[in-house]
Amino acid sequence: MRILEDIKNPNYWVRVLQLGTIFFVIFVGLSLIISHFNQIISGEFAVIYQDEFSNGKWIEYFLVKAAISFVYAMYMTSRRKNFKRE
């Protein structure tokens, strides 16, 4: 039941936001590099746009990654023992 105690702490949410933001940026960057490495090297950014972001695909793309980042950040932050900066 530690997670239920943690969500009442305001510092918990600050840490979740910090970790979630960092993980989200890294996660999006790595997933783009892994899935479109050849296009990035050759400079074909229009292909990447067409595959991942055109016609409203960007909403699902970022929403899934944001949800995964948020859950990961909540889990990892709850594993920490203290939230105080010293």
C-alpha positions in Angstrom: 0.0 0.0 0.0 3.0 2.3 -0.3 1.8 3.8 -3.5 -1.4 5.0 -1.9 0.6 6.8 0.8 3.0 8.2 -1.8 0.3 9.8 -4.0 -0.7 12.0 -1.1 2.8 13.5 -1.0 3.2 16.6 -3.3 6.9 15.9 -3.7 6.0 12.6 -5.2 4.2 14.2 -8.1 7.1 16.7 -8.7 9.4 13.7 -9.0 7.0 11.8 -11.2 6.8 14.9 -13.5 10.6 15.2 -13.6 11.3 11.6 -14.3 8.4 11.2 -16.7 9.5 14.2 -18.8 13.1 12.9 -19.0 12.0 9.4 -19.8 9.5 10.6 -22.4 12.1 12.6 -24.3 14.6 9.7 -24.3 11.9 7.2 -25.2 10.7 9.2 -28.2 14.2 9.8 -29.4 15.3 6.2 -29.1 12.2 4.8 -30.7 12.6 7.2 -33.6 16.3 6.2 -34.0 15.6 2.5 -33.7 12.6 2.5 -36.1 13.9 5.0 -38.7 17.7 4.8 -38.5 18.3 4.5 -42.2 16.0 7.5 -43.0 17.7 9.6 -40.3 21.2 8.8 -41.7 20.1 9.6 -45.3 18.2 12.7 -44.3 14.8 11.5 -45.5 12.7 13.2 -42.8 9.6 13.3 -45.0 9.4 9.5 -44.9 9.6 9.6 -41.1 6.9 12.3 -41.0 4.7 10.2 -43.4 5.1 7.0 -41.4 4.7 8.4 -37.9 3.1 11.8 -37.8 0.9 12.5 -40.8 -2.9 12.4 -40.8 -3.2 12.6 -37.1 -0.9 9.6 -36.3 1.2 11.9 -34.1 -1.6 11.9 -31.5 -1.5 8.2 -30.9 2.3 8.1 -31.3 2.8 10.6 -28.5 -0.1 9.5 -26.3 1.1 5.9 -26.1 4.6 7.1 -25.2 3.3 9.6 -22.7 1.2 7.0 -21.0 4.1 4.5 -20.8 6.4 7.3 -19.5 3.8 8.3 -16.8 3.3 4.7 -15.5 7.1 4.1 -15.5 7.7 7.4 -13.6 5.1 6.6 -11.1 6.5 3.1 -10.5 10.1 4.2 -10.3 9.3 7.2 -8.0 7.3 5.0 -5.7 10.4 2.7 -5.4 12.4 5.6 -3.9 12.4 5.8 -0.2 12.5 9.6 0.3 11.5 12.7 -1.6 13.2 15.3 0.4 16.0 17.4 -1.1 18.8 18.0 1.3 
